Amino acid sequence: MAKRDFYEILGVARGASAEELKKAYRAKAKELHPDRNTTDPNAEAQFKEVNEAYDVLKDADKKAAYDRYGHAAFDGGMGGGPAGARRGYGGQGDFASAFSDVFEDLFGDFMGGRGGGGGNRSRAQRGSDLRYNLRVSLEEAFKGAQKTINVPASVACESCKGTGAEGGAEPVTCPTCSGMGKVRAQQGFFTVERTCPTCNGMGQIVKNPCKACGGAGRVEKERALSVNIPAGVETGTRIRLAGEGEAGMRGGPSGDLYIFIEVKEHAIFQRDGINLYCRVPVSMPTAAMGGEVEVPTIDGGMSRVKVPAGSQTGKQMRLRAKGMPALRGGPAGDMLIELAVETPVNLTARQKDLLREFEKLSEENNPEGSSFFSKVKSFWDGMKN
C-alpha cells in the first residue's frame, strides 16, 4: 500500500512554515491520540502516521530531502537522500524523539513543559528548604517562648535584585536550547535528552554577570530570625517559616525554613507526652506515720502533698492539671509524684540504739517482710521434701 503524502496527512500546504507544521501536528495528535479514541481501532495507526509525518517535516534536512525525492528519499536503495535522513525515517526509526514530542505537546501545558512558557519556567528556580535544630528548656516548652536564631543561608543579591545580571538587567534566552534548558542528540535509533551545557538547564544566560554574586542572583549571608515557640512543644515538633529558606535562583521564590524542636532533659521532672513525673524522697518516719511533703511544680510554684501512713517506695500520687499544656488545645496533663522512702545513713550511737529498740517492737509491723520470709520458708521446706 502506497504511503500517503506527509503534507496531506498533516493537512497543510507544501509551503507551510515550521510554526504552521507544528500547529497542525499538535491538533492532529490531540485529535487522534489513542487515549482519547479507545473505541476506534484505527486511531493508533493514524496517530503513528501523523507522528511519522511530523518527525520528517520538522527536520530541515529531512524535509528538504522529502520535498525533492518524496518517500523515495528514505528508501534503503535510494542514494539521493542524506544518510542522517535515511537513518531517522520510518515508523520505528525515531520513535523516542516522536514520543517525546507528542508527550510534551499534549501535556506540556499541564506539566510546565514547552507549550509556550518553557523559557520562563527554566529561568526561575525555587530555593532549597533549610532545617534548623533548636534546643529549648522544659520551662520554655511549658510557657512558650520567643527565640532569636541566626541562620546562615543564601539571600537575594541586593546589587542585581536577584536577576544575576549587572545593574539588575534581565537575562536573555539561551541560544543553544532556545530557552528549554535541555538539548537533544540523535544516537542511532534513540534520541538522548540532556541538560543544556550553555545555561546549565536554566534556559537563560546572563551576558554581564553581577560582580557581587557572580551571576547566581544570591549571596551567602547570616540572618537573625525571631521564632515563636508555642507552649506545649515537645521533641520532634516541627515549625515551618514560609519563605525563610534559601533564596531562589534568578528571581525564583525562596524555600522554607523548618525548625525542629528538641526539649532538653530536666533535673527534676521527666516528661511523657503531656504528663510529668517527679520522684520525691520522704523520710522513713514520715512514710511510716504519714505526713506532708512540699513538691515543686513546672510553673515555678510549690504544692503540699499528703503522704498516707505506711507508704512504700514507688507509691504514686497524682496532681491534676499540673503537667504540660496540650500543643493543639485541650486539657493540660497531670503531674505524677513517686515516693522514694529514704534509709538514714551515718547514724549516731543513740540513733542506732533507738532503731534496735524500734525493731524489737515492730516485728509484726512489716507485712511485706513477713510475707516474703514466709514464702522463703515454704520454698526451703519444699526443697527438703
HELIX and SHEET records of a PDB file:
HELIX    1   1 PHE A    6  LEU A   10  1                                   5    
HELIX    2   2 ALA A   18  LEU A   32  1                                  15    
HELIX    3   3 PRO A   34  ARG A   36  5                                   3    
HELIX    4   4 ALA A   43  LEU A   57  1                                  15    
HELIX    5   5 ALA A   60  TYR A   69  1                                  10    
HELIX    6   6 GLY A   70  PHE A   74  5                                   5    
HELIX    7   7 ALA A   83  GLY A   88  1                                   6    
HELIX    8   8 PHE A   95  MET A  111  1                                  17    
HELIX    9   9 GLY A  118  ARG A  123  1                                   6    
HELIX   10  10 LEU A  138  LYS A  143  1                                   6    
HELIX   11  11 GLU A  166  GLY A  168  5                                   3    
HELIX   12  12 MET A  284  MET A  289  1                                   6    
HELIX   13  13 ALA A  349  LEU A  361  1                                  13    
HELIX   14  14 PRO A  367  LYS A  384  1                                  18    
SHEET    1   A 3 LEU A 130  VAL A 136  0                                        
SHEET    2   A 3 LEU A 257  VAL A 263  1                                        
SHEET    3   A 3 ARG A 238  LEU A 241 -1                                        
SHEET    1   B 2 ALA A 145  ALA A 156  0                                        
SHEET    2   B 2 ARG A 218  ILE A 229 -1                                        
SHEET    1   C 2 VAL A 172  THR A 173  0                                        
SHEET    2   C 2 GLN A 204  ILE A 205 -1                                        
SHEET    1   D 2 LYS A 182  GLN A 187  0                                        
SHEET    2   D 2 PHE A 190  THR A 195 -1                                        
SHEET    1   E 4 PHE A 269  ASP A 272  0                                        
SHEET    2   E 4 ASN A 275  VAL A 282 -1                                        
SHEET    3   E 4 MET A 335  VAL A 341  1                                        
SHEET    4   E 4 GLN A 316  LEU A 319 -1                                        
SHEET    1   F 2 GLY A 291  PRO A 296  0                                        
SHEET    2   F 2 MET A 302  VAL A 307 -1                                        
END                                                                             
